[in-house]
Structures are given as structure tokens and as C-alpha cells.
Amino acid sequence: LSEYLIRGIDTNIEFVKAVILDPAFRQGEATTAYVEDFLARAPKEIFEKSDNEVKNK
């Protein structure tokens, strides 16, 4: 995922990378509430890169 460069459209690659690296996800503890729980505790910096790329288009 870190090698992908997609221009012109918004992607969720940064989010997917953060999920894949999340210990709870890696340990198989994901439930139907996982995304909501992850967003509540995830560092907001993981989304800043995507936001800045959109602003710089």
C-alpha cells in the first residue's frame, strides 16, 4: 500500500494502512463495531496526509 500513488481521486489507503497495523485488528479482535471504535482511538495524524493531498490538488 505504501507504494501506491493515486492522483485525481480521494482514496482510503492511509486508513487501510492504519487498520492493518492496528494491534487489535492483527490479533483478530475486530468486531462489527471495529471501525467506529478504531476511529475513536486512532491518532488523527493518519488522516492528515490524505487531507493535505486533497487540499493541494
C-alpha positions in Angstrom: 0.0 0.0 0.0 2.8 2.4 0.7 3.9 2.2 -2.9 0.6 3.3 -4.4 0.3 6.8 -5.8 -3.2 7.6 -7.0 -3.9 11.1 -8.3 -7.2 12.7 -9.1 -9.5 10.8 -6.7 -9.7 10.5 -3.0 -8.6 7.2 -1.5 -8.7 5.5 1.8 -5.2 4.0 1.6 -3.9 5.8 4.7 -6.9 4.5 6.7 -6.4 0.9 5.4 -2.7 1.0 6.3 -3.5 2.2 9.8 -6.1 -0.6 10.2 -3.7 -3.2 9.0 -1.1 -2.1 11.6 -3.6 -1.8 14.4 -2.8 -4.4 17.1 -6.5 -5.2 17.8 -7.1 -5.9 14.1 -3.9 -8.0 13.8 -4.9 -10.1 16.8 -8.3 -10.9 15.3 -10.2 -8.8 17.7 -12.2 -6.9 15.1 -16.0 -6.9 15.6 -18.9 -5.3 13.8 -18.1 -2.2 15.9 -14.4 -2.2 15.0 -14.4 0.7 12.5 -16.3 3.0 14.9 -14.0 2.0 17.8 -10.9 2.4 15.7 -11.8 5.9 14.5 -12.5 7.0 18.1 -9.0 5.9 19.3 -6.9 6.3 16.1 -4.3 9.1 16.0 -5.7 11.8 13.9 -2.4 12.3 12.1 -3.1 9.2 10.0 -5.8 11.2 8.2 -3.8 14.5 7.8 -1.7 13.3 4.9 -4.8 12.4 2.9 -6.5 15.7 3.8 -3.4 17.7 2.8 -3.2 15.9 -0.5 -6.8 16.8 -1.3 -6.2 20.5 -0.4 -3.1 20.7 -2.6 -4.9 19.4 -5.8 
